[in-house]
Amino acid sequence: MISFQNVTKKFSSNILALEDINLDINKGEFVFLVGPSGAGKSTLLRLLAREYLPTSGKILIDNIDVTKLKPQDLPNYRKKIGFVFQDFKLLDDRTVFENVSLALQVRQLPDLEIEKEVERTLKLFEIWNRRNLFPRQLSGGEAQRTAIARAIIGKPEVLLADEPTGDLDPQTAWSVLSLLGEINSWGTTIIMATHNKEIVDVQKRRVISIKDGKITKDKSEGKYEFH
């Protein structure tokens, strides 16, 4: 489903974020990206989201070369992609309900359809009772559940998660990971960058280790390790 072919990303002549990355990820996989800060994990995710363009190489999703998409094609492409961040990136002046509904409003769906789908999703994620609260009134776990709900309500094929448990206590982190596992069971491909060694080691999923912009290990049931 996803293929990086000789992908290199430079931000300047002396900042090499990723170097000659070759990587294939199958539909429905749950993949951990691990490595030290600055290794290139976030850059890889942002290349997939087409926030960045590679300096060289190809990135294919469903055999479409993402690097060659025209600006007018990007909104339709990004419907395939959901993105979850460590710092949530919720809109402070909007309620939980409004934050999640925004993802459907931009698609210009009918109001009644939006209301029904947001209610269904918030109940599924067990935050329906928080629907009228603002982000500052939420716990970390509630805020992250809201962010994930917003990311997946449009039924993306791929969910990119950049340190989604980084600011959460251990119990809440496991709760969020359980939610991601459920989303993966629907057939959604998940790529999660994380520093959480315990989560990675216990899950026994595919682990891709990155250091200095290069893939150093790729194991189908790996552990949190890099060299």
C-alpha positions, 0 to 999 in steps of 0.5 A: 500500500505504501512504498518509499523508493530511494527517498532522501529529504534535505532541509538545507545543504547541511541538514539531511533528515532522511537518506535513501529510504526504501520501505514498504508497508502493507495495507492494514499493518500497525507499524512502530517507528522508533529512534532518537530525537532528530532521527527522521521519524516525524519527517517520514510521517510528514512526507506521507502527509505531503506536508513536505516533498522529498528532495529525491525519490518516490513515495507511492500510496496505492500506486499513486506517486504522492510526490507528483500530486498537483495542488488541486489534488491534495485535498482529495489525497489527504482524505486518505490520511489521518494525523494525530499529534503529541500536542493534540492540535485541537482548536481552543475556541471550539468544543469537543463536538465542534473540533471533531465535526470540523473534519466533516464540515470541510467535506461539505456534508449535510449538517444532519449527517455530520451530527449523526456521525460525530455522535456515533464517533464520540460515543465509540471513543467514550467522550460523548459526555464531554462533547460540550467542553473545550480542550482546556477542560479535558484531561490529557487522555480525553484530549487525545481521544478527541484528536484521534476521533477527529483524525479518523471520522472521515474514515482514512485509509492510513492513520499517522500518529506522531508520539500520541502517548508522549505527554500521557501518564502510563495508564492513559497511554495504554488506553490510547494504544488500545483505541489505536489497536481497535482502529487498526482492527477495522483495516486502517493502516497505522504508522506510529512514531514513539519513544515508549519502549514498554509499549513497543516491546509488549505489543510485538508488532513490526518495528522500524528503527531509524537513526541519523535519517537511515533505517537501521532495523526492520523487524516484523515483531521487533523491540525498541532498539536502535544503534 
